[in-house]
């Protein structure tokens, strides 16, 4: 059997050059795909570990909540109520004693901007047994109070500082008066955190 091929109708193709170009492109695409697949598997594995840690921490939190509920139930019994009230009273006294007027005023002196002064300060325990202070400051502009709040946040003695209210000042020389709330951190607590 004889085949006649007319080269005029079928042009010559260099298959080697075709496979070199496309083969290189396909190989690079395969390498990128394998890299992306490796990153995906690594991310999935890390996410799985994170989910396991989260589950473990949630279980520990639930366990602590159960322990707390059991302890509160024990303290809420009628025979333990007097002891609980006494311990709450003593804990409040200890927390109030940890408030040092001298150190609190010294801390405020360091952060108080010019043309703003302290009118009153009142320490009190919040529902989480943290020492909160409510203070009233007066000055000539609201910007000074905002600066005070910023400085208090940057200070190591105050946390969660906020302006609770603003009003016109009743004292001569002052334009505005602000009520500012913050959590006070005594020096011994700062040392314990280090």
C-alpha atoms as one frame of an Amber mdcrd trajectory, in Angstrom:
protein
   0.000   0.000   0.000   1.329   3.370  -0.963   0.473   6.744   0.657   0.924
   9.944  -1.182   1.340  12.987   1.031   1.028  16.394  -0.447   3.117  18.777
   1.643   1.361  21.731   0.106  -1.882  20.842   1.919  -0.270  19.680   5.186
   2.358  22.127   6.371   5.382  20.897   8.281   4.973  21.122  12.074   7.887
  21.143  14.477   6.400  18.977  17.238   9.525  19.307  19.361   9.185  23.110
  19.646   5.432  22.759  20.340   5.972  20.290  23.194   8.873  22.362  24.596
   6.754  25.528  24.824   3.552  23.958  26.049   5.309  21.373  28.195   7.199
  24.121  30.052   3.948  26.050  30.604   2.140  22.943  31.836   5.065  22.064
  34.144   5.086  25.585  35.655   1.322  25.426  36.096   1.678  22.047  37.832
   4.340  23.437  40.198   2.161  26.450  41.087  -0.813  24.125  41.604   1.210
  21.880  43.907   2.415  24.941  45.866  -1.140  26.238  46.273  -2.312  22.769
  47.250   0.445  22.593  49.892  -0.554  26.003  51.289  -4.208  24.941  51.376
  -3.445  21.691  53.199  -1.193  23.522  55.660  -3.906  26.130  56.314  -6.533
  23.441  56.774  -4.284  21.574  59.214  -3.581  24.768  61.205  -7.289  25.644
  61.257  -8.069  22.155  62.531  -5.542  22.578  65.351  -7.019  25.997  66.193
 -10.532  24.502  66.318  -9.276  21.779  68.664  -7.674  24.396  70.941 -10.866
  26.466  70.909 -12.919  23.384  71.787 -10.524  22.549  74.609 -10.660  26.111
  75.988 -14.463  26.155  75.772 -14.575  22.880  77.689 -12.289  24.362  80.357
 -14.459  27.486  80.563 -17.581  25.353  80.937 -15.831  23.361  83.680 -14.855
  26.562  85.528 -18.384  27.921  85.142 -19.734  24.700  86.628 -17.287  24.951
  89.541 -18.300  28.574  90.081 -22.008  27.699  90.004 -21.416  24.921  92.535
 -19.454  27.273  94.812 -22.125  29.991  94.531 -24.841  27.447  95.319 -22.885
  26.417  98.415 -22.475  30.063  99.478 -26.148  30.821  98.845 -27.332  28.212
 101.322 -29.080  29.787 104.315 -26.499  28.467 106.783 -23.660  30.074 104.770
 -25.332  33.392 103.997 -23.935  35.220 107.029 -20.403  34.069 106.218 -20.813
  35.154 102.604 -22.012  38.626 103.552 -19.162  38.992 106.017 -16.581  37.919
 103.429 -18.062  40.316 100.843 -17.890  43.137 103.351 -14.272  42.339 104.223
 -13.300  42.042 100.553 -14.835  45.454  99.873 -12.913  46.943 102.784  -9.661
  45.450 101.520 -10.321  46.763  98.016 -11.114  50.228  99.349  -7.953  50.188
 101.442  -5.965  49.423  98.299  -7.048  52.820  96.952  -4.295  55.237  97.819
  -5.494  58.825  97.603  -1.927  60.052  97.408  -0.957  57.763  94.519  -4.221
  58.387  92.681  -3.782  62.157  92.861  -0.102  61.833  91.894  -1.115  59.729
  88.890  -3.716  62.318  87.911  -1.183  65.148  88.277   1.051  63.421  85.727
  -1.712  63.112  83.117  -3.747  66.271  83.783  -3.447  68.700  80.846  -3.076
  72.435  81.488  -6.208  74.554  82.006  -8.130  71.543  83.366  -8.572  70.778
  87.053 -10.102  68.123  89.267 -13.352  69.121  90.979 -14.157  65.844  92.755
 -13.144  62.180  92.794 -15.063  59.205  94.168 -13.692  55.628  94.352 -16.156
  52.721  94.325 -16.217  48.992  93.620 -17.958  47.873  90.445 -19.844  44.589
  89.996 -16.585  42.765  89.124 -14.920  43.908  92.392 -12.656  46.274  90.483
 -11.861  49.687  91.874 -13.598  52.263  89.684 -13.269  55.992  90.052 -15.741
  58.656  89.063 -14.305  62.112  88.822 -15.493  65.516  87.748 -13.072  67.810
  85.954 -13.622  71.343  84.715 -11.801  73.463  82.202 -12.026  75.888  79.338
 -12.499  73.455  76.396 -13.720  69.935  75.604 -10.429  69.144  73.866  -8.664
  69.219  77.241 -10.974  66.520  78.638 -10.440  64.357  75.555  -6.687  64.806
  75.984  -7.018  63.777  79.647  -8.874  60.611  78.681  -6.156  59.760  76.136
  -3.405  60.358  78.671  -5.190  58.280  81.305  -5.478  55.375  78.855  -1.741
  55.602  78.185  -1.022  55.687  81.924  -0.326  52.488  83.852  -2.714  53.517
  86.664  -5.987  53.790  84.718  -7.931  51.576  82.327 -11.214  51.751  80.406
 -11.336  55.532  80.718 -14.415  57.231  79.282 -16.311  60.509  79.404 -19.709
  59.811  80.965 -21.267  63.256  80.688 -20.595  66.864  79.781 -22.245  69.982
  81.168 -21.740  73.704  81.504 -19.456  74.605  84.370 -20.983  76.473  87.304
 -17.671  77.858  88.531 -16.297  81.144  87.187 -13.420  80.761  84.717 -14.531
  77.308  83.558 -16.626  76.768  80.441 -17.313  73.028  80.599 -17.446  70.298
  83.190 -17.010  66.567  82.507 -17.761  63.423  84.463 -15.077  60.842  83.694
 -15.112  57.186  84.721 -12.139  54.814  84.808 -10.826  51.684  86.460  -8.003
  52.399  88.880  -5.100  49.946  89.033  -3.241  50.094  92.365   0.557  49.784
  92.338   0.563  46.306  93.920  -1.631  44.963  91.082   0.765  46.393  88.496
   3.665  44.591  90.170   1.670  41.339  90.272   1.015  41.545  86.507   4.728
  41.766  85.714
